[in-house]
Amino acid sequence: MGNSKSQLNTAVKQVNKKIGKVIRHSHLYTTAAWGKTDQPDFLNQVIIAETKRSAIEIMQEILLIETAMGRIRTEKNAPRIIDIDILFFNKEIITADELVIPHKEIPNRRFVLVPLNELSPNFIHPVLQKTIHQLLRDCVDKLPVALIP
């Protein structure tokens, strides 16, 4: 919702300021809405940040960033101003009530795998023991993911 490029830019700046140094970021990609398809395309990007904080602390800060940016949670997969997820936390496997890492939907979402593959094609998913490139190749999601020049 709103100016997606501006929202992503703001989110990256907030992550860099409040969570840890953003050291790499993918290009921007536009993708058809996933899950709830009767809405405009989404803009997606993957960033890699260095932090000294725990995954739980990061998730708490993400929720604060999203709220400060105006996100209001309504129904699942509804249009939103911003959605920040933790995909991986180093090679850790975390299963808590409030957080599961790696994000369980990574292998099912082309819009996540394409920018991940741009940054780290050889990173091995710590649960599935496959590289990001292998996961992208095997992904059954065929929604188009288009690079924004």
VEXDREN-2710 file (C-alpha; in Angstrom, 1 decimal):
% VEXDREN-2710
k/r/px/py/pz
1/MET/0.0/0.0/0.0
2/GLY/1.2/3.5/-0.7
3/ASN/4.6/4.2/-2.4
4/SER/6.2/0.7/-2.2
5/LYS/9.7/1.9/-3.1
6/SER/9.6/4.6/-0.5
7/GLN/8.2/2.1/2.1
8/LEU/11.0/-0.4/1.4
9/ASN/13.6/2.3/1.6
10/THR/12.3/3.5/4.9
11/ALA/12.2/0.0/6.3
12/VAL/15.8/-0.7/5.2
13/LYS/16.9/2.6/6.9
14/GLN/15.0/1.6/10.1
15/VAL/16.6/-1.9/10.2
16/ASN/20.0/-0.3/9.7
17/LYS/19.3/2.2/12.5
18/LYS/17.5/0.0/15.0
19/ILE/18.6/-3.6/14.4
20/GLY/22.0/-3.8/12.7
21/LYS/24.1/-2.7/9.8
22/VAL/22.6/-3.6/6.4
23/ILE/25.6/-5.0/4.5
24/ARG/23.9/-6.2/1.4
25/HIS/20.5/-5.9/-0.4
26/SER/19.0/-7.4/-3.4
27/HIS/17.5/-5.6/-6.3
28/LEU/13.8/-4.8/-6.0
29/TYR/11.3/-7.2/-7.5
30/THR/7.6/-6.9/-8.3
31/THR/5.5/-10.0/-7.9
32/ALA/1.8/-10.9/-8.1
33/ALA/0.1/-11.0/-4.7
34/TRP/0.6/-14.4/-3.1
35/GLY/-2.2/-16.1/-1.1
36/LYS/-4.8/-13.4/-1.4
37/THR/-4.6/-12.6/-5.1
38/ASP/-7.2/-9.9/-5.6
39/GLN/-4.9/-7.1/-4.8
40/PRO/-2.1/-5.1/-6.5
41/ASP/1.4/-6.6/-7.1
42/PHE/3.8/-6.5/-4.2
43/LEU/7.4/-5.1/-4.2
44/ASN/9.9/-7.4/-2.5
45/GLN/13.6/-7.2/-1.5
46/VAL/15.9/-9.2/0.7
47/ILE/18.5/-7.6/2.9
48/ILE/21.4/-9.0/4.9
49/ALA/22.2/-7.3/8.2
50/GLU/24.8/-7.8/10.9
51/THR/23.6/-7.5/14.4
52/LYS/24.5/-8.4/18.0
53/ARG/20.9/-8.8/19.0
54/SER/19.0/-12.1/19.4
55/ALA/16.4/-13.2/16.9
56/ILE/13.6/-12.6/19.4
57/GLU/14.9/-9.1/20.1
58/ILE/15.0/-8.5/16.3
59/MET/11.5/-9.7/15.9
60/GLN/10.2/-7.4/18.6
61/GLU/12.0/-4.5/16.9
62/ILE/10.6/-5.4/13.5
63/LEU/7.0/-5.3/14.9
64/LEU/7.8/-1.8/16.3
65/ILE/9.2/-0.6/13.0
66/GLU/6.1/-2.0/11.1
67/THR/3.8/-0.3/13.6
68/ALA/5.7/3.0/13.4
69/MET/5.4/2.9/9.6
70/GLY/1.6/2.5/9.9
71/ARG/1.1/-1.2/9.5
72/ILE/-2.3/-2.3/10.8
73/ARG/-2.8/-6.1/10.9
74/THR/-6.1/-7.2/9.6
75/GLU/-6.6/-10.4/7.7
76/LYS/-3.8/-12.8/6.7
77/ASN/-2.2/-11.8/3.3
78/ALA/-4.2/-8.5/3.2
79/PRO/-2.6/-5.5/1.6
80/ARG/-0.2/-3.8/3.9
81/ILE/2.2/-0.9/4.0
82/ILE/5.2/-3.1/5.0
83/ASP/5.9/-6.7/5.9
84/ILE/9.3/-7.5/7.4
85/ASP/10.3/-11.1/7.9
86/ILE/13.3/-12.8/9.3
87/LEU/14.1/-15.5/6.8
88/PHE/17.3/-16.9/8.3
89/PHE/19.4/-16.1/11.4
90/ASN/22.8/-17.3/10.5
91/LYS/22.4/-21.1/10.4
92/GLU/20.3/-21.3/13.5
93/ILE/17.1/-23.2/13.8
94/ILE/14.6/-21.5/16.2
95/THR/11.2/-22.8/17.1
96/ALA/9.4/-20.6/19.6
97/ASP/5.8/-19.6/19.9
98/GLU/6.5/-16.1/18.6
99/LEU/9.1/-17.0/16.0
100/VAL/10.2/-19.8/13.7
101/ILE/13.5/-19.6/11.9
102/PRO/14.2/-20.4/9.1
103/HIS/10.9/-19.0/7.9
104/LYS/8.8/-22.0/7.1
105/GLU/7.5/-20.7/3.7
106/ILE/10.9/-20.0/2.1
107/PRO/10.8/-23.1/-0.2
108/ASN/7.3/-22.3/-1.3
109/ARG/7.7/-18.7/-2.3
110/ARG/9.4/-17.7/-5.5
111/PHE/9.2/-14.0/-4.5
112/VAL/11.5/-14.8/-1.6
113/LEU/13.8/-17.3/-3.3
114/VAL/14.6/-15.1/-6.4
115/PRO/16.1/-12.2/-4.3
116/LEU/17.7/-14.7/-1.9
117/ASN/19.3/-16.4/-4.9
118/GLU/20.6/-13.1/-6.1
119/LEU/22.5/-12.6/-2.8
120/SER/23.4/-16.1/-1.6
121/PRO/22.7/-18.9/-4.1
122/ASN/25.0/-21.3/-2.2
123/PHE/23.6/-20.6/1.3
124/ILE/22.4/-24.0/2.7
125/HIS/19.0/-24.0/4.3
126/PRO/19.8/-25.4/7.8
127/VAL/16.7/-27.6/7.9
128/LEU/16.2/-28.7/4.3
129/GLN/20.0/-29.0/3.6
130/LYS/19.6/-27.6/0.1
131/THR/21.1/-24.4/-1.3
132/ILE/18.9/-21.4/-2.1
133/HIS/19.6/-22.1/-5.8
134/GLN/18.3/-25.7/-5.4
135/LEU/15.2/-24.5/-3.6
136/LEU/14.5/-22.0/-6.3
137/ARG/15.0/-24.6/-9.0
138/ASP/12.6/-27.0/-7.2
139/CYS/10.0/-24.4/-6.2
140/VAL/6.5/-25.2/-7.3
141/ASP/5.3/-21.5/-7.0
142/LYS/5.3/-20.2/-10.6
143/LEU/4.1/-16.7/-10.0
144/PRO/6.3/-14.3/-12.0
145/VAL/9.0/-12.4/-10.2
146/ALA/10.2/-9.4/-12.2
147/LEU/13.3/-7.4/-11.6
148/ILE/12.8/-3.7/-11.4
149/PRO/15.6/-2.0/-13.3
END
